[in-house]
Amino acid sequence: MITYELRLPKDINSFRRSVGWYELSQRQLDCAKARSVFAITALDGEKEVGSARVVGDGGYQFFISDVIVRPEYQRMGIGSMMMKKLMECALSAAEDGETIMINLMSAKDKEPFYESLGFMRRPNDERGSGMTRFLTKGESRV
Ligand SMILES: CC(C)(COP(=O)(O)OP(=O)(O)OC[C@H]1O[C@@H](n2cnc3c(N)ncnc32)[C@H](O)[C@@H]1OP(=O)(O)O)[C@@H](O)C(=O)NCCC(=O)NCCS
């Protein structure tokens, strides 16, 4: 049975490696631990099999990041359950009548996963694009 705990995984980089993403530096890992608003880890017994986290202000703006399910555990509903629990967490802090904004950047071709959870693609008739810039210290010029 898969269980869920509201915490970061013990080894964020092992998740990132498992899906071919670049690793975070120790400084970045420390920042993730210190300043993520909340996070979730999915467990199969003791084994950490999924993780995701939220950064933001805790009141209005929430950004879901680093949603990863280990390849051998994908398409079992674990990613959806983690997303739902994170959204419930974000909404539970709100007061009646408040609207919160949950944003994310989909990895390529993963849009159907997020659409199945109620997220809209951008741009659309009402809203412009989300935008991203990656900066590498020592290489990028602002
Ligand atoms: C994207 C990811 C988190 C999905 O997690 P998951 O546990 O496999 O997803 P679920 O089993 O909850 O899928 C629910 C539904 O989302 C959709 N979906 C899931 N993975 C998908 C994919 N790779 N492509 C298209 N649709 C997908 C399907 O409709 C699926 O329902 P179905 O299995 O009945 O067809 C997982 O594939 C993953 O970790 N991928 C590598 C890392 C990554 O790209 N993360 C997203 C970063 S933005």
The ligand as an SDF file (V2000), in Angstrom:
LIG
                    3D

 48 50  0  0  0  0  0  0  0  0999 V2000
    4.2910   13.2180  -14.5630 C   0  0  0  0  0  0  0  0  0  0  0  0
    4.2900   12.2020  -13.3990 C   0  0  0  0  0  0  0  0  0  0  0  0
    4.5550   12.9480  -12.1180 C   0  0  0  0  0  0  0  0  0  0  0  0
    2.9080   11.5580  -13.3530 C   0  0  0  0  0  0  0  0  0  0  0  0
    2.8260   10.7410  -12.2030 O   0  0  0  0  0  0  0  0  0  0  0  0
    2.0380    9.3590  -12.2260 P   0  0  0  0  0  0  0  0  0  0  0  0
    1.9350    8.8450  -10.8580 O   0  0  0  0  0  0  0  0  0  0  0  0
    2.6670    8.4770  -13.2260 O   0  0  0  0  0  0  0  0  0  0  0  0
    0.6050    9.8360  -12.7740 O   0  0  0  0  0  0  0  0  0  0  0  0
   -0.8190    9.1850  -12.4920 P   0  0  0  0  0  0  0  0  0  0  0  0
   -0.7060    7.6970  -12.4660 O   0  0  0  0  0  0  0  0  0  0  0  0
   -1.4330    9.8390  -11.3190 O   0  0  0  0  0  0  0  0  0  0  0  0
   -1.5820    9.6190  -13.8410 O   0  0  0  0  0  0  0  0  0  0  0  0
   -2.8840   10.1240  -13.8460 C   0  0  0  0  0  0  0  0  0  0  0  0
   -3.2530   10.4920  -15.2650 C   0  0  0  0  0  0  0  0  0  0  0  0
   -2.4160   11.5380  -15.7580 O   0  0  0  0  0  0  0  0  0  0  0  0
   -2.1240   11.2980  -17.1430 C   0  0  0  0  0  0  0  0  0  0  0  0
   -0.6880   11.0190  -17.3010 N   0  0  0  0  0  0  0  0  0  0  0  0
    0.1630   10.5130  -16.3890 C   0  0  0  0  0  0  0  0  0  0  0  0
    1.4110   10.4350  -16.8610 N   0  0  0  0  0  0  0  0  0  0  0  0
    1.3560   10.9040  -18.1250 C   0  0  0  0  0  0  0  0  0  0  0  0
    2.3300   11.0840  -19.1410 C   0  0  0  0  0  0  0  0  0  0  0  0
    3.6320   10.7650  -18.9790 N   0  0  0  0  0  0  0  0  0  0  0  0
    1.9230   11.5740  -20.3320 N   0  0  0  0  0  0  0  0  0  0  0  0
    0.6300   11.8990  -20.5290 C   0  0  0  0  0  0  0  0  0  0  0  0
   -0.3460   11.7380  -19.5880 N   0  0  0  0  0  0  0  0  0  0  0  0
    0.0230   11.2690  -18.4050 C   0  0  0  0  0  0  0  0  0  0  0  0
   -2.9680   10.1080  -17.5570 C   0  0  0  0  0  0  0  0  0  0  0  0
   -4.2270   10.5990  -17.9750 O   0  0  0  0  0  0  0  0  0  0  0  0
   -3.0950    9.3540  -16.2450 C   0  0  0  0  0  0  0  0  0  0  0  0
   -4.2220    8.5300  -16.2070 O   0  0  0  0  0  0  0  0  0  0  0  0
   -4.1410    7.0070  -16.7620 P   0  0  0  0  0  0  0  0  0  0  0  0
   -2.9220    6.3660  -16.1760 O   0  0  0  0  0  0  0  0  0  0  0  0
   -5.4340    6.4170  -16.2710 O   0  0  0  0  0  0  0  0  0  0  0  0
   -4.0610    7.1370  -18.2490 O   0  0  0  0  0  0  0  0  0  0  0  0
    5.3430   11.0890  -13.6230 C   0  0  0  0  0  0  0  0  0  0  0  0
    5.1360   10.5270  -14.8970 O   0  0  0  0  0  0  0  0  0  0  0  0
    6.7800   11.5570  -13.5250 C   0  0  0  0  0  0  0  0  0  0  0  0
    7.3440   11.6390  -12.4460 O   0  0  0  0  0  0  0  0  0  0  0  0
    7.4190   11.8560  -14.6770 N   0  0  0  0  0  0  0  0  0  0  0  0
    8.8150   12.2360  -14.7020 C   0  0  0  0  0  0  0  0  0  0  0  0
    9.0650   13.5840  -14.0480 C   0  0  0  0  0  0  0  0  0  0  0  0
    8.1850   14.6590  -14.6150 C   0  0  0  0  0  0  0  0  0  0  0  0
    8.1600   14.9200  -15.8250 O   0  0  0  0  0  0  0  0  0  0  0  0
    7.4400   15.3290  -13.7330 N   0  0  0  0  0  0  0  0  0  0  0  0
    6.5620   16.4210  -14.0930 C   0  0  0  0  0  0  0  0  0  0  0  0
    7.3090   17.6690  -13.9600 C   0  0  0  0  0  0  0  0  0  0  0  0
    6.3770   19.0740  -14.4890 S   0  0  0  0  0  0  0  0  0  0  0  0
  1  2  1  0
  2  3  1  0
  2  4  1  0
  2 36  1  0
  4  5  1  0
  5  6  1  0
  6  7  2  0
  6  8  1  0
  6  9  1  0
  9 10  1  0
 10 11  2  0
 10 12  1  0
 10 13  1  0
 13 14  1  0
 14 15  1  0
 15 16  1  0
 15 30  1  0
 16 17  1  0
 17 18  1  0
 17 28  1  0
 18 19  1  0
 18 27  1  0
 19 20  2  0
 20 21  1  0
 21 22  1  0
 21 27  2  0
 22 23  1  0
 22 24  2  0
 24 25  1  0
 25 26  2  0
 26 27  1  0
 28 29  1  0
 28 30  1  0
 30 31  1  0
 31 32  1  0
 32 33  2  0
 32 34  1  0
 32 35  1  0
 36 37  1  0
 36 38  1  0
 38 39  2  0
 38 40  1  0
 40 41  1  0
 41 42  1  0
 42 43  1  0
 43 44  2  0
 43 45  1  0
 45 46  1  0
 46 47  1  0
 47 48  1  0
M  END
$$$$
